[in-house]
Amino acid sequence: MLKTKNKAVRLRGIAVKINNSQDFGKMLRKRRKQLGYTQKYLSDFTGFSVSFISDLENGKETIEIGRAFKLANSLGFDIELNERGTHK
């Protein structure tokens, strides 16, 4: 499970703390590459532009949260919120 202070993203049962948009983007890029997807393929699949996917993977902080979550879900991540200190 990928953890942040307020978010958790599940990836192969491994916990990784995400502190900022750069960490989130790195995990999305890593997962995309693990799946063998190009940004173009993911763009075609999700309907998001390649530039949006690139901005997200590069940690751009002004990315729309709903679209970011949808892309993460498309890569097989579950996202959940946990109070600090209460996650497993």
Secondary structure, 3 states (H helix, E strand, C coil): CEEECCCEECECCECEEECCHHHHHHHHHHHHHHCCCCHHHHHHHHCCCHHHHHHHHCCCCCCCHHHHHHHHHHCCCCEECCCCCCCC
